Amino acid sequence: MWRQILKYGLIAGLVVAIPMNVMILATPGHLPLAYGMVFGYVTMLVAMSAVFVAIKRYRDTELGGVIGFWQALGLGLGISIIAGIIYSLAWELSLAMTHMDFATAYANTLIAEKKAAGASPEALAQLTAEMDAFKVQYANPLYRMPMTFAEIFPVGVLVSLVSAALLRNRRFLALRHA
């Protein structure tokens, strides 16, 4: 099972990391926050489809067509952890290559949205103080990397749960022999 975790975790990690890095390098002016989030989470979902494929292949080739929920979930979570680590390292690489100040861009976007919504000066001052604290925290890789991991890992957990629930049924997409 460890071989499948490493193999499919690497595949999922690269499927999410390569488009992210290409997008960051291709759009130095930054995509609007909403578009970046949609693109990012769609890419994560596509990448995490490797979890479903891995569980199905493991069930059909190694286990004779039968896998328990917990074993399938463990396989999926292992893949999600590897993919999350690769995603976090790719984000760090993107930041290092582009010298992008993501925290400042993110803070400025949130403040501009609040201003456009007609927030009071007190609310803007409070948000500005919170964003200044966020920028200091985000500058620390020990804060930033777990935060980045926490973006993708819930997607992996969700895909792992659904995949394990579906594929524990031996009749669901059963391997047909000729």
VENVEN-V850106 format. One record per pair of residues at least 24 apart in sequence whose ideal C-beta (glycine too) atoms are under 6 Angstrom apart, sorted by the first residue. I is the first residue (numbers start at 0). GAP is how many residues later the second one is. Records with the same first field share a line. If there is no record, write none. Layout:
BEGIN
I = GAP ; GAP
END
This chain:
BEGIN
0 = 74
3 = 50 ; 54
4 = 73 ; 74
7 = 42 ; 46 ; 71
8 = 70 ; 73 ; 74
10 = 39
11 = 35 ; 36 ; 38 ; 67 ; 71
12 = 70 ; 73
14 = 32
15 = 27 ; 28 ; 31 ; 71
16 = 69 ; 70 ; 73
18 = 24
20 = 69 ; 73
23 = 70
29 = 75
32 = 76
43 = 108 ; 111
47 = 107 ; 108 ; 111
50 = 25 ; 28 ; 108 ; 109 ; 112
51 = 111
53 = 25
54 = 108 ; 112
55 = 111
58 = 108
59 = 115
64 = 105 ; 110
65 = 104
68 = 95 ; 99
71 = 92 ; 95 ; 96
72 = 87 ; 91
75 = 84 ; 87 ; 88
76 = 83
79 = 73 ; 76 ; 80
83 = 65 ; 68 ; 69
86 = 65
87 = 57 ; 60 ; 61
90 = 57
102 = 32 ; 35
106 = 24
END
